[in-house]
Amino acid sequence: MKHNCKWAVIATCTAKNGGKYEEFERVTALFTTLINAEDFINKCLPKENRASFRVERIEK
């Protein structure tokens, strides 16, 4: 499947594994433009959760 998405919104998550907490990253959404990716974070996510998300360019 071919797509033109060049920007990913990535969430940093924390989960308990056994007796300790581990941090991992998960791709949340893909976008064709940087502006759309930033708008997703700023307009769709609650303010208190925004710090856990970032935008990265997808390299082929």
Buried (B, 14 or more C-beta within 10 A) or exposed (E): EEEEEBBBBBBEEEEEEEEEEEEEEEEBBBBEEEEBBBEBBEEEBEEEEEEBBBBEEEEE
